[in-house]
Amino acid sequence: MSTADSAMTGTEVAASAHPLRALSAQDLRAHTAHALERARKRSGTLTDAVDDADLVTQHSKLMSPLVWDLAHIGSQEELWLVRDVGGRQPLRPDIDDLYDAFQHARADRPALPLLGPGEARAYVREVRAKAFDVLSQAPLEGGALTDTAFAFGMIAQHEQQHDETMLATHQLRKGDPVLHAPSPPPRRVGAVPAEIVVPGGSFLMGTSVEPWALDNERPAHPVFVDAFAIDTFPVTNGQFAAFADAGGYQQPRWWSEQGWAYRTEHDITAPRFWRREQDAWWRTRFGRYERVPEAEPVVHVSFHEARAYAAWARKRLPTEAEWEKAARYDPHTGRSLRYPWGDGEPTAEHANLGQRHLRPAEVGAYPRGVSPLGVHQLIGDVWEWTSSDFAGYPGFTAFPYREYSEVFFGPGHKVLRGGSFGTDAVAIRGTFRNWDYPVRRQIFAGFRCARDLTPAERG
Ligand SMILES: [Fe+2]
């Protein structure tokens, strides 16, 4: 690629310079084992926090009993690592069907003859021992599943994604708090502009070199994005409360037709878990009842609520390409970074990830996580709704199976970006794409706004 071409279309980190690809085979095995162990420790925290009766209870029709998630984690690990990569004999072929997410809707799972808590724990332990044995012997190059330990990385991400789902189940369960974590850092950023102008032009979206990226993040491709403005921070509880207090939930003009029908049918008047007490908003958070903190990003809002707020604020939601350009594009080099802060893995100084805290941090809490353009907290805290439908990139190839993402492409699912306080670092990147129904509110989703530039701003 010539210099002129690279300036026009952008580049991403050189494959040889990628931190994972630079590791020796021994260090890659250790790194991978650590990612798997971290996921398992968290699964343990989430399932050991409640008793056996609670583990088999369905706390909401939207969620599986926690014991289903646990055994499903083991079942997927057995399929991909023990059987496919390892070529080993099945441990429990008789339960494959029970833990196939496509066979049974969440609402139907409690009625299945599931493994009990003790059996599920023993099963995931047995699978893990075999998976580690496979990891110690598999060549981590060559085949698409084994190259740079892809399948192991995919399974670590899968477990962490279910851990985030289990965390959402914890938020839905009634009763006293059982999860504990320190408070996130306070605001540490001084005065900054409320919006950042992102210059027009092409940037490289998606990735062709990220070893553990999933099929829907690939391949890297140039995308032209017109100049626009994006909020420096996610929309806060205080800002969202102003919308609710101004009658935003009662005025159809701010809502799409579909959104208004949904709001009306379910009589939604505030973010999920919020309650009005005299002149203040309160919320329930993992069993705690507390005043809604004004400076934190709003969470537990649907796409429809996010869109209505944006219309009320005379703005709009960013497209997925706009979000990614604001997060990754470095105007000094034209390169798309792995994360807003650069190519290095997330640390506690960069972003609120990994259930380190049980809440989003105040806006301005992560000065070291800022993007080259000056946009804050794109990674961590809350998933951010975008206006885009979930679709394959040009040149998309389903891998390793269609059901990972291709079957979800279409107008029924909206893309969310950036991860939440409940997302582990292994399962988030500048290119990572999440998707969900526009009505979903139990997920840890918020948003930020964007807008077109005025003619005067365009110059
Ligand atoms: Fe799954």
Boltz pocket constraint, residues with backbone or C-beta under 6 A from the ligand:
constraints:
  - pocket:
      binder: B
      contacts: [[A, 72], [A, 76], [A, 101], [A, 158], [A, 162]]
      max_distance: 6.0
